[in-house]
Amino acid sequence: MIRSLRAQLALWHGGLLALTLILVASLTYIVLRQVLSSLADAALQDYADKTARNIAGALYSAEKMAPRGVLSDEERRQVVKSLVDTTSWGRFVQVDDPQGLPIAWADALRTQKFPDRTETRVHILSHQQRVAFDTLTDPGPYPMRVVTVPVEMGPRIPFLVRVGAPVEGVEEAIHRVSTLLLVLTPSVFVIALAGGWILVGRSLKPVDEMTRAALSIESRRLDLRLVPPSPDNEIGRLASALNEMIARLDRSFRQTERFSADASHELKTPLTTIRGEAEVALMGERTPEQYRSTLRSIVEETERLSEIVNNLLLLSRADADQVRLKREPVALDQVAMQAFEPMERLAHRKNISLDIQEMEEIILPGDALWLQQLITNLLHNAINYTPEGGTVTLSLVREDAGEEAAVLSVRDTGPGIPAEHLPYIFDRFYRVDSGRSRDQGGSGLGLNIARWVAESHGGTLTAASTPGLGSTFTVRLPLRANGDEAGQRTPEHLNT
């Protein structure tokens, strides 16, 4: 099996070209033979018609000169015979009577006459046809084409004129053309096949160059790009598509490397703390209260480590599309209140005011547990970043502009997020201030999980912030018709 694309294309090109050349040569041969034969028959018939008219004219003249104005059959034969002696006829001309007997002929037919064709003679004498062609193979090395026409004198046909001509000229012309086609067809095929091989090679040369360039691109050299010879043709568009794919791979590799480094660091930090606390406790005798304090610190770090691992496992399952969310009517306001109550106690311990600005009753299809996790993550993030004495506000309203949606907002009075960091705050382990955030207990995965929950419900999660004034996180979730009206609570649809 031929594996080379160049060879395959060249062979396909050669095969189609060979078929085309054979068809063209065959059609040329057939058409040329028909044209030459038609021209020869037309010339032969024209000569036969002129001869028949000359004979008819001579008979009319003889009848006018006859005493009674009528000639006998024998007298007509004599007129035709005398016409042979006084006229230079073609090489193969013969005049037959209605019975098929030759009565006059050219010198070339003195030794061998045209054989009688009874069927042709009957058809002409009965006026069923005026002209008849036959092909004789006996007279010589080449077949002879013979045409038979009547000598017409009113309704009478006293004689038949038969004119023949060898097809030597036609056959020689056909033979020469056949020889020329037999020589030219293979020559054109070989030349075109060689040209096709060269053109295919030149066309595929950029592909070979791109292949070598692509093989040189590794995970540590994803900054390299393919350079097409022309960006407007098919190969250029292929190179552009490959460059886009390489760019996506580059971003994916960079993100994976950053994620691996951040995850290792996040996991290493609590482990280092646990080990340090344990080593300090083992260095000497300590009071029971000091041991209890060390154990409390170890427990806190263990819980933080467990939270990070659980979140990583969750995101890994989500990336693998292994998390299945429910689709059932959920009272979003009740879910928000279930997330609000434990966060209110956390805010109280940090001397932060956690308030509800507005809370409309809204029903939408979704998973209550995951929606509660979404709201909890947003409230926890806002409380972590809000200083003592600050305020965090939760609101839930129904938006009727365009497609109906539930709009949940969490607003804080924290330090805010600089504009250059806003596009990245939903990335995993991304921190505006890594040191302070870690001290505040965040894992760096809460906002990423929150965005995944929102998008899994067909919604969006966006952030807006003004440095020094605080931040606002907004979730928009689509509503669908449930019960009497989308977003309206009915008792049978409550899921608490």
FIDO-757688 format. One record per residue (C-alpha): residue in one letter; x, y, z. Coordinates in Angstrom, 2 decimals, always signed. Layout:
N
- res_X_Y_Z
- a_X_Y_Z
...
END
This chain:
496
- res_X_Y_Z
- m_+0.00_+0.00_+0.00
- i_+1.37_+3.42_-0.98
- r_+1.70_+5.60_+2.13
- s_+3.14_+8.72_+0.54
- l_+0.49_+11.38_-0.01
- r_+2.53_+12.77_-2.85
- a_+2.58_+9.40_-4.63
- q_-1.13_+8.87_-3.99
- l_-2.05_+12.28_-5.42
- a_+0.25_+11.78_-8.40
- l_-1.24_+8.35_-9.15
- w_-4.79_+9.64_-8.83
- h_-3.87_+12.53_-11.13
- g_-2.23_+10.14_-13.57
- g_-5.16_+7.72_-13.54
- l_-7.72_+10.45_-14.20
- l_-5.50_+11.95_-16.87
- a_-5.03_+8.59_-18.59
- l_-8.78_+7.97_-18.60
- t_-9.38_+11.45_-20.00
- l_-6.78_+11.03_-22.74
- i_-8.19_+7.64_-23.76
- l_-11.70_+9.06_-23.95
- v_-10.53_+12.08_-25.98
- a_-8.51_+9.89_-28.35
- s_-11.40_+7.46_-28.83
- l_-13.90_+10.23_-29.48
- t_-11.48_+11.91_-31.89
- y_-11.07_+8.67_-33.81
- i_-14.81_+7.98_-34.00
- v_-15.80_+11.54_-34.94
- l_-13.03_+11.85_-37.54
- r_-14.02_+8.57_-39.18
- q_-17.65_+9.65_-39.33
- v_-16.79_+13.08_-40.73
- l_-14.43_+11.76_-43.41
- s_-16.85_+9.00_-44.42
- s_-19.70_+11.50_-44.64
- l_-17.62_+13.86_-46.80
- a_-16.57_+11.01_-49.10
- d_-20.18_+9.78_-49.43
- a_-21.39_+13.30_-50.16
- a_-18.79_+13.77_-52.93
- l_-19.63_+10.35_-54.34
- q_-23.36_+11.06_-54.37
- d_-22.83_+14.47_-55.98
- y_-20.86_+12.88_-58.84
- a_-23.50_+10.16_-59.27
- d_-26.31_+12.74_-59.42
- k_-24.46_+14.76_-62.07
- t_-23.91_+11.61_-64.12
- a_-27.61_+10.66_-63.82
- r_-28.68_+14.14_-64.93
- n_-26.33_+13.99_-67.94
- i_-27.83_+10.65_-68.97
- a_-31.36_+11.96_-68.54
- g_-30.49_+15.06_-70.60
- a_-29.04_+12.93_-73.41
- l_-32.16_+10.74_-73.46
- y_-34.45_+13.78_-73.61
- s_-32.46_+15.19_-76.52
- a_-32.56_+11.85_-78.36
- e_-36.32_+11.57_-77.87
- k_-36.87_+15.04_-79.31
- m_-34.90_+14.10_-82.40
- a_-36.69_+10.77_-82.84
- p_-39.35_+10.68_-85.61
- r_-42.04_+9.44_-83.32
- g_-40.73_+11.27_-80.20
- v_-40.32_+7.94_-78.41
- l_-37.25_+5.70_-78.09
- s_-37.29_+1.97_-77.69
- d_-35.39_+0.26_-74.92
- e_-32.63_-0.72_-77.29
- e_-32.36_+2.83_-78.60
- r_-32.04_+4.13_-75.04
- r_-29.24_+1.63_-74.41
- q_-27.45_+2.86_-77.48
- v_-27.75_+6.48_-76.35
- v_-26.21_+5.58_-72.99
- k_-23.44_+3.56_-74.62
- s_-22.64_+6.38_-77.03
- l_-22.50_+8.74_-74.05
- v_-19.80_+6.51_-72.57
- d_-17.70_+6.90_-75.69
- t_-18.06_+10.72_-75.83
- t_-17.81_+11.55_-72.10
- s_-14.85_+11.16_-69.75
- w_-16.48_+9.35_-66.84
- g_-14.84_+8.66_-63.50
- r_-12.86_+5.50_-62.92
- f_-15.73_+3.49_-61.45
- v_-19.06_+4.35_-63.11
- q_-21.62_+1.78_-64.24
- v_-25.14_+2.14_-65.70
- d_-27.63_-0.72_-65.15
- d_-31.02_-1.32_-66.68
- p_-34.10_-1.91_-64.45
- q_-33.32_-5.66_-64.51
- g_-29.87_-5.08_-62.99
- l_-27.89_-5.83_-66.15
- p_-24.93_-3.50_-66.86
- i_-25.31_-1.67_-70.16
- a_-22.45_+0.85_-69.91
- w_-19.38_+1.22_-67.71
- a_-16.13_+3.07_-67.33
- d_-12.81_+1.65_-68.47
- a_-11.85_+0.60_-64.92
- l_-14.85_-1.77_-64.82
- r_-14.30_-3.59_-68.13
- t_-12.92_-6.66_-66.40
- q_-15.11_-6.72_-63.30
- k_-18.54_-5.14_-62.93
- f_-20.38_-4.09_-59.82
- p_-22.52_-7.01_-58.59
- d_-26.25_-6.58_-58.65
- r_-27.91_-5.53_-55.38
- t_-31.48_-6.73_-55.86
- e_-32.88_-5.22_-52.68
- t_-31.31_-1.84_-53.38
- r_-32.54_-1.88_-57.00
- v_-36.10_-2.78_-55.99
- h_-36.26_-0.02_-53.39
- i_-35.10_+2.62_-55.84
- l_-37.34_+1.46_-58.70
- s_-40.34_+1.44_-56.35
- h_-39.45_+4.99_-55.19
- q_-39.00_+3.79_-51.57
- q_-35.60_+5.47_-51.51
- r_-33.64_+7.61_-53.90
- v_-30.06_+6.95_-52.86
- a_-28.48_+3.73_-51.60
- f_-24.91_+3.10_-50.41
- d_-23.11_-0.24_-50.39
- t_-19.62_-1.29_-49.39
- l_-17.84_-3.83_-51.58
- t_-14.78_-5.68_-50.36
- d_-13.86_-7.66_-53.51
- p_-12.52_-5.13_-56.06
- g_-9.12_-4.47_-54.50
- p_-6.97_-4.12_-51.37
- y_-9.29_-1.43_-50.00
- p_-13.07_-1.65_-49.66
- m_-15.07_+0.28_-52.23
- r_-17.93_+2.53_-51.42
- v_-20.70_+2.37_-54.09
- v_-23.68_+4.71_-54.41
- t_-26.72_+3.94_-56.54
- v_-29.02_+6.72_-57.85
- p_-31.86_+6.60_-60.42
- v_-31.93_+8.27_-63.84
- e_-35.22_+10.09_-63.44
- m_-37.39_+10.98_-66.43
- g_-40.61_+12.06_-64.86
- p_-42.13_+9.05_-63.11
- r_-40.01_+6.66_-65.20
- i_-36.65_+5.25_-64.10
- p_-35.12_+3.74_-67.21
- f_-31.66_+3.24_-65.76
- l_-29.66_+3.18_-62.49
- v_-26.30_+4.92_-62.15
- r_-23.78_+3.27_-59.83
- v_-20.64_+5.16_-58.90
- g_-17.89_+3.72_-56.72
- a_-14.73_+4.98_-55.07
- p_-12.16_+3.12_-52.97
- v_-12.01_+4.23_-49.36
- e_-8.22_+4.32_-49.59
- g_-8.03_+8.05_-48.85
- v_-10.30_+7.84_-45.82
- e_-8.50_+4.80_-44.43
- e_-5.10_+6.40_-44.92
- a_-6.24_+9.56_-43.16
- i_-7.71_+7.50_-40.31
- h_-4.51_+5.48_-40.09
- r_-2.35_+8.59_-39.88
- v_-4.56_+10.14_-37.20
- s_-4.57_+6.85_-35.25
- t_-0.78_+6.70_-35.38
- l_-0.56_+10.31_-34.23
- l_-2.95_+9.65_-31.34
- l_-1.05_+6.51_-30.33
- v_+2.15_+8.55_-30.15
- l_+0.78_+11.73_-28.60
- t_-1.45_+10.16_-25.94
- p_+1.31_+8.32_-24.03
- s_+3.66_+11.27_-24.50
- v_+1.16_+13.74_-23.08
- f_+0.40_+11.30_-20.25
- v_+4.07_+10.93_-19.28
- i_+4.72_+14.68_-19.46
- a_+1.58_+15.50_-17.44
- l_+2.35_+12.79_-14.88
- a_+5.86_+14.17_-14.38
- g_+4.49_+17.70_-14.15
- g_+1.84_+16.56_-11.66
- w_+4.50_+14.87_-9.52
- i_+6.51_+18.11_-9.45
- l_+3.47_+20.31_-8.75
- v_+2.22_+18.01_-5.98
- g_+5.68_+18.04_-4.43
- r_+5.80_+21.84_-4.50
- s_+2.28_+22.05_-3.10
- l_+3.08_+19.67_-0.23
- k_+6.43_+21.26_+0.58
- p_+4.85_+23.76_+3.03
- v_+3.12_+20.82_+4.74
- d_+6.47_+19.08_+5.21
- e_+7.96_+22.27_+6.63
- m_+5.00_+22.69_+8.98
- t_+5.35_+19.05_+10.05
- r_+9.01_+19.54_+10.96
- a_+8.16_+22.74_+12.81
- a_+5.29_+21.04_+14.67
- l_+7.57_+18.17_+15.72
- s_+9.99_+20.67_+17.23
- i_+7.28_+22.15_+19.46
- e_+7.30_+20.56_+22.90
- s_+5.60_+21.33_+26.18
- r_+8.44_+23.67_+27.09
- r_+8.45_+25.38_+23.67
- l_+4.78_+26.13_+23.19
- d_+5.67_+29.75_+22.45
- l_+6.73_+28.67_+18.93
- r_+4.26_+29.05_+16.06
- l_+3.93_+27.70_+12.53
- v_+4.64_+30.14_+9.71
- p_+2.51_+29.38_+6.60
- p_+3.76_+30.47_+3.15
- s_+0.44_+32.20_+2.48
- p_-2.25_+32.82_+5.11
- d_-5.07_+32.98_+2.54
- n_-5.01_+29.43_+1.12
- e_-6.01_+26.08_+2.64
- i_-2.56_+25.42_+4.07
- g_-2.48_+28.88_+5.62
- r_-5.85_+28.29_+7.26
- l_-4.60_+24.91_+8.53
- a_-1.53_+26.60_+10.02
- s_-3.73_+29.23_+11.68
- a_-5.93_+26.50_+13.19
- l_-2.85_+24.64_+14.46
- n_-1.45_+27.86_+15.92
- e_-4.72_+28.48_+17.75
- m_-4.63_+24.92_+19.08
- i_-1.02_+25.39_+20.24
- a_-1.99_+28.64_+21.93
- r_-4.79_+26.85_+23.78
- l_-2.38_+24.10_+24.78
- d_+0.08_+26.72_+25.94
- r_-2.56_+28.36_+28.12
- s_-3.65_+24.97_+29.41
- f_-0.08_+23.92_+30.25
- r_+0.60_+27.23_+31.97
- q_-2.63_+27.00_+33.91
- t_-1.89_+23.38_+34.88
- e_+1.62_+24.27_+36.00
- r_+0.34_+27.23_+37.99
- f_-2.45_+25.14_+39.46
- s_-0.04_+22.36_+40.42
- a_+2.35_+24.84_+42.03
- d_-0.47_+26.62_+43.87
- a_-2.08_+23.36_+45.00
- s_+1.27_+22.06_+46.26
- h_+1.84_+25.30_+48.14
- e_-1.67_+25.35_+49.60
- l_-1.33_+21.74_+50.76
- k_+2.18_+22.26_+52.03
- t_+1.26_+25.24_+54.21
- p_-1.11_+23.45_+56.65
- l_+1.14_+20.38_+56.68
- t_+4.10_+22.56_+57.62
- t_+2.05_+24.23_+60.33
- i_+0.89_+20.88_+61.74
- r_+4.44_+19.53_+61.77
- g_+5.80_+22.71_+63.36
- e_+3.18_+22.71_+66.10
- a_+3.83_+19.04_+66.85
- e_+7.62_+19.47_+66.92
- v_+7.33_+22.45_+69.26
- a_+5.04_+20.45_+71.57
- l_+7.56_+17.61_+71.69
- m_+10.56_+19.80_+72.47
- g_+9.84_+19.92_+76.18
- e_+7.33_+19.64_+78.94
- r_+4.28_+21.89_+78.44
- t_+1.21_+22.63_+80.48
- p_-2.10_+20.91_+79.65
- e_-3.45_+24.23_+78.37
- q_-0.49_+24.60_+76.01
- y_-1.06_+21.04_+74.73
- r_-4.75_+21.81_+74.19
- s_-3.82_+24.99_+72.29
- t_-1.42_+23.03_+70.08
- l_-4.04_+20.38_+69.39
- r_-6.64_+23.05_+68.55
- s_-4.18_+24.58_+66.08
- i_-3.50_+21.16_+64.55
- v_-7.24_+20.48_+64.25
- e_-7.80_+23.85_+62.54
- e_-5.02_+23.21_+60.04
- t_-6.31_+19.68_+59.47
- e_-9.79_+21.04_+58.76
- r_-8.30_+23.57_+56.38
- l_-6.29_+20.81_+54.66
- s_-9.41_+18.65_+54.43
- e_-11.36_+21.55_+52.92
- i_-8.70_+22.11_+50.26
- v_-8.56_+18.40_+49.38
- n_-12.35_+18.13_+49.21
- n_-12.57_+21.20_+46.99
- l_-9.85_+19.86_+44.71
- l_-11.64_+16.54_+44.41
- l_-14.88_+18.37_+43.67
- l_-13.32_+20.48_+40.93
- s_-11.60_+17.40_+39.49
- r_-14.93_+15.58_+39.28
- a_-16.56_+18.65_+37.78
- d_-13.84_+18.90_+35.12
- a_-14.42_+15.23_+34.30
- d_-18.19_+15.87_+34.08
- q_-18.84_+13.39_+36.90
- v_-21.00_+15.71_+39.03
- r_-24.72_+15.47_+38.28
- l_-26.88_+18.31_+39.52
- k_-30.56_+17.83_+40.23
- r_-33.21_+19.68_+38.27
- e_-36.16_+20.24_+40.60
- p_-38.13_+23.28_+41.78
- v_-36.14_+25.12_+44.46
- a_-37.26_+28.01_+46.67
- l_-34.15_+30.12_+46.20
- d_-35.09_+32.57_+48.97
- q_-35.27_+29.74_+51.50
- v_-31.93_+28.33_+50.28
- a_-30.41_+31.79_+50.71
- m_-31.70_+32.00_+54.27
- q_-30.25_+28.55_+55.06
- a_-26.84_+29.79_+53.91
- f_-27.30_+33.16_+55.63
- e_-27.87_+31.91_+59.20
- p_-24.49_+30.15_+59.86
- m_-22.64_+32.98_+58.08
- e_-24.40_+35.47_+60.37
- r_-22.76_+33.82_+63.39
- l_-19.36_+33.96_+61.69
- a_-19.83_+37.63_+60.88
- h_-20.87_+38.36_+64.45
- r_-17.63_+36.79_+65.78
- k_-15.65_+39.09_+63.45
- n_-17.70_+42.16_+64.44
- i_-19.14_+42.48_+60.91
- s_-22.73_+43.40_+60.15
- l_-24.43_+40.85_+57.86
- d_-27.72_+42.27_+56.53
- i_-30.46_+41.36_+54.08
- q_-31.38_+44.21_+51.78
- e_-34.19_+42.50_+49.85
- m_-35.41_+38.90_+49.65
- e_-38.11_+38.06_+47.10
- e_-39.79_+34.68_+46.96
- i_-38.51_+32.93_+43.81
- i_-38.85_+29.38_+42.50
- l_-36.41_+28.06_+39.91
- p_-35.20_+24.64_+38.71
- g_-31.92_+23.53_+40.25
- d_-30.06_+21.67_+42.96
- a_-30.75_+23.13_+46.43
- l_-27.54_+21.84_+48.02
- w_-25.28_+23.24_+45.35
- l_-27.11_+26.55_+45.27
- q_-26.67_+26.80_+49.03
- q_-22.94_+26.08_+48.55
- l_-22.80_+28.89_+45.98
- i_-24.35_+31.44_+48.34
- t_-22.25_+30.21_+51.28
- n_-19.02_+30.63_+49.31
- l_-19.92_+34.18_+48.29
- l_-20.88_+35.19_+51.85
- h_-17.78_+33.52_+53.32
- n_-15.55_+35.29_+50.79
- a_-17.16_+38.66_+51.55
- i_-16.82_+38.20_+55.34
- n_-13.17_+37.15_+54.98
- y_-12.30_+40.29_+53.06
- t_-14.36_+42.76_+55.09
- p_-12.55_+44.41_+58.04
- e_-14.08_+44.69_+61.50
- g_-16.95_+47.13_+61.66
- g_-17.76_+46.60_+58.01
- t_-20.99_+45.46_+56.39
- v_-21.96_+42.57_+54.09
- t_-25.34_+42.77_+52.36
- l_-27.33_+39.96_+50.72
- s_-30.20_+40.56_+48.29
- l_-32.37_+38.42_+46.00
- v_-34.69_+39.96_+43.40
- r_-36.48_+38.88_+40.25
- e_-35.34_+40.55_+37.04
- d_-37.93_+40.85_+34.27
- a_-35.79_+42.62_+31.67
- g_-35.44_+40.33_+28.66
- e_-35.37_+36.71_+29.82
- e_-36.66_+36.33_+33.36
- a_-33.91_+35.63_+35.88
- a_-33.22_+35.52_+39.60
- v_-30.53_+38.04_+40.60
- l_-28.65_+37.34_+43.83
- s_-26.09_+39.92_+45.01
- v_-23.52_+39.90_+47.80
- r_-22.04_+43.33_+48.55
- d_-19.26_+44.09_+51.03
- t_-17.44_+47.18_+52.29
- g_-13.99_+45.62_+52.09
- p_-10.85_+47.05_+50.50
- g_-12.09_+46.24_+47.00
- i_-10.31_+44.56_+44.09
- p_-7.98_+46.44_+41.72
- a_-9.20_+46.47_+38.14
- e_-6.20_+44.49_+36.85
- h_-7.11_+41.56_+39.15
- l_-10.86_+41.36_+38.36
- p_-10.52_+39.12_+35.25
- y_-8.65_+36.48_+37.29
- i_-10.40_+36.33_+40.67
- f_-12.44_+33.27_+39.65
- d_-9.30_+31.30_+38.73
- r_-8.26_+28.53_+41.08
- f_-5.95_+29.62_+43.90
- y_-5.82_+33.16_+42.55
- r_-5.37_+35.73_+45.31
- v_-5.17_+39.50_+45.13
- d_-3.12_+39.48_+48.35
- s_-1.90_+35.93_+48.82
- g_-0.37_+36.34_+52.24
- r_-3.32_+38.13_+53.85
- s_-5.88_+35.86_+52.25
- r_-4.18_+32.76_+53.53
- d_-4.06_+34.19_+57.02
- q_-7.80_+34.76_+56.78
- g_-8.37_+31.07_+56.12
- g_-9.45_+31.06_+52.48
- s_-8.53_+28.12_+50.27
- g_-8.53_+30.06_+47.00
- l_-11.14_+27.73_+45.48
- g_-14.44_+29.10_+46.77
- l_-15.09_+31.58_+43.96
- n_-14.12_+29.03_+41.32
- i_-16.62_+26.55_+42.76
- a_-19.26_+29.26_+42.97
- r_-18.83_+30.13_+39.30
- w_-19.04_+26.45_+38.33
- v_-22.33_+26.07_+40.26
- a_-23.78_+29.19_+38.60
- e_-22.77_+28.10_+35.09
- s_-24.00_+24.54_+35.72
- h_-27.44_+26.05_+36.38
- g_-27.27_+27.99_+33.12
- g_-26.43_+31.24_+34.87
- t_-23.50_+33.62_+35.32
- l_-21.38_+34.96_+38.17
- t_-19.77_+38.38_+37.76
- a_-17.85_+40.74_+40.00
- a_-17.62_+44.51_+40.20
- s_-15.40_+46.44_+42.58
- t_-14.17_+49.89_+43.49
- p_-10.89_+49.92_+45.44
- g_-11.45_+51.35_+48.89
- l_-15.26_+51.06_+48.69
- g_-15.90_+47.33_+48.41
- s_-16.99_+44.66_+45.94
- t_-20.24_+43.23_+44.60
- f_-20.69_+39.67_+43.34
- t_-23.81_+39.10_+41.22
- v_-25.38_+35.77_+40.27
- r_-28.01_+35.58_+37.51
- l_-29.95_+32.32_+37.26
- p_-32.60_+31.72_+34.57
- l_-36.20_+30.97_+35.53
- r_-38.47_+28.46_+33.84
- a_-42.22_+28.05_+33.98
- n_-43.10_+26.09_+37.11
- g_-46.63_+26.08_+38.46
- d_-48.68_+29.16_+37.66
- e_-45.82_+31.47_+36.67
- a_-42.05_+31.37_+36.53
- g_-40.56_+32.61_+39.76
- q_-43.84_+32.59_+41.72
- r_-44.04_+30.37_+44.80
- t_-46.71_+27.68_+44.96
- p_-46.91_+25.33_+47.96
- e_-46.53_+22.12_+45.99
- h_-43.27_+23.38_+44.42
- l_-41.44_+24.32_+47.61
- n_-38.29_+22.33_+48.26
- t_-37.02_+23.02_+51.70
END
